[in-house]
Amino acid sequence: MPDDRNLWLQIARYSQLAMVLPACTVVGLVAGWAAGRWLHHEWLEIAGLLLGIAAGFVELVRTVMANEKSDN
């Protein structure tokens, strides 16, 4: 029984990544769009998008590293 629980816990942790990466990207895009509209600079939308993607990948790496550390 403990093995089944561990399997479901891993599935939950990794399925979280399916939501975190797109959410970070969308939040970065929306924040960049809002900042660009407020400050009248179109390039801020691209900067926000890139920052959102970077934040998503950072969270992805942090989650995978934490899971690898807990498995050992």
Secondary structure, 3 states (H helix, E strand, C coil): CHHHHHHHHHHHHHHHHHHHHHHHHHHHHHHHHHHHHHHCCCHHHHHHHHHHHHHHHHHHHHHHHHHHHHHC
